[in-house]
Amino acid sequence: MDISYILNELGEDRELYFNAVAPPIMQTSNFAFKSFADLRNAFADEKSTFLYSRGTNPTVDILQKKLAALDGAEDSIVFNSGSSAIFCSVLALVKSGDHIISVQKPYTWAYRMFDNILPRFGVSTTYVDGTDLANFEQAIRPETRIIYLETPNTLTYELQDLEAVAQLAKKHNTVTIVDNSYCTPLYQKPHAFGIDLSLQSATKYIGGHSDTVAGVLTGSRELLQKIFSEQALNTGSVTTPFNAWLLLRGLRTLPMRLERITQTTHTVLAFLKSHPKIERIIFPLDEDFPQLELAKRQMSGACGLFTIVLKTDSHERIEKFTYALKHFLVAVSWGGHESLILPQAAGMEPAAFDATQERHRMARVYVGLEDADYLIKDLNQALSLL
Ligand SMILES: *Cc1c(COP(=O)(O)O)cnc(C)c1O
């Protein structure tokens, strides 16, 4: 399907709303029925009808159709956060006694679910180094229900081979879930490699303007139906009409924003790579990245987010450098219009800082929509203080 068609037309039936070009925010909780038969049909298949906005809503529906198509999937659910997409998809698929294999160091709220919540219900998780398929093979058990992936991750960018893991999972009747937030469906299409469920934090590139929190889950109609009726409806975690409207607005410009950020990232990285205060950079499409070949095979692009290792032995200097930057905000998240920096040292007491540990000297950088020269000038003056 043509991406221009998906972003501009798919799911939009303008005659239903006065031929308005922008879809309305259908701010209603409830929908009325003209016959008992219609109401019974809605009860029988709540996902495909409009019954109550905790489950479905016309503005949300337009967005869900577009996001499913972008991923090449049968269906999608948009949640009110990426974390609730993770939580609902995993919870709907496990029961007491089940086992999960997760890639090591997944997103914070994924591992907190695996470590703090699921054990209370008799579900255990094994973490594996996902750069080697053999680690998944060794960890798999008869009761393994889910293989949970995140490729690349958002600090050191290790990848998993999606096609190989999907094949292994199919042999063992295990469901695969991947967090695709870094790439978005524009730069990586997990379903094309046989992955069952793909999710993203839509807070990042889909929204794109740092003004709303949401998550997307895509997959087969059958799996999505199960997750919808057994988790999303119960936890009340489907997104709202207004948030869906903001996300539709963000989606219109997704390809141009990623294209622009790709170019800027390339220019900024070239500057940083040759700077004497930068020990190394970590970015999945960099020529020194250890899994470059796999990155090129399964990703059609990468942009925005990368990590720099600072050449310094001082916590204080890292703080000085960080706040000397005038155009990079110190903040979590990414994917918006504004550039960001998040040094690992910021999260630790100065006494705990150990310069011999490379991780302590890492800073995650996000390049937004500003001009490359504007950002490079800023980095250059701040690095002189390091
Ligand atoms: C932000 C993020 C999430 C969580 O999404 P929220 O919308 O913040 O709940 C999940 N995975 C990755 C990789 C993220 O960056």
The ligand as an SDF file (V2000), in Angstrom:
LIG
                    3D

 15 15  0  0  0  0  0  0  0  0999 V2000
    9.3800    5.6740   25.5630 C   0  0  0  0  0  0  0  0  0  0  0  0
    9.5690    4.2220   25.2830 C   0  0  0  0  0  0  0  0  0  0  0  0
    8.6160    3.2750   25.6770 C   0  0  0  0  0  0  0  0  0  0  0  0
    7.4220    3.6150   26.5320 C   0  0  0  0  0  0  0  0  0  0  0  0
    6.5330    4.4470   25.9050 O   0  0  0  0  0  0  0  0  0  0  0  0
    5.6320    5.5090   26.7210 P   0  0  0  0  0  0  0  0  0  0  0  0
    4.8110    6.1000   25.6230 O   0  0  0  0  0  0  0  0  0  0  0  0
    6.5690    6.4620   27.3620 O   0  0  0  0  0  0  0  0  0  0  0  0
    4.8530    4.7390   27.7110 O   0  0  0  0  0  0  0  0  0  0  0  0
    8.8310    1.9610   25.3340 C   0  0  0  0  0  0  0  0  0  0  0  0
    9.9230    1.5800   24.6510 N   0  0  0  0  0  0  0  0  0  0  0  0
   10.8520    2.4570   24.2480 C   0  0  0  0  0  0  0  0  0  0  0  0
   12.0300    1.9700   23.5080 C   0  0  0  0  0  0  0  0  0  0  0  0
   10.7140    3.8090   24.5570 C   0  0  0  0  0  0  0  0  0  0  0  0
   11.6610    4.6640   24.1810 O   0  0  0  0  0  0  0  0  0  0  0  0
  1  2  1  0
  2  3  1  0
  2 14  2  0
  3  4  1  0
  3 10  2  0
  4  5  1  0
  5  6  1  0
  6  7  2  0
  6  8  1  0
  6  9  1  0
 10 11  1  0
 11 12  2  0
 12 13  1  0
 12 14  1  0
 14 15  1  0
M  END
$$$$
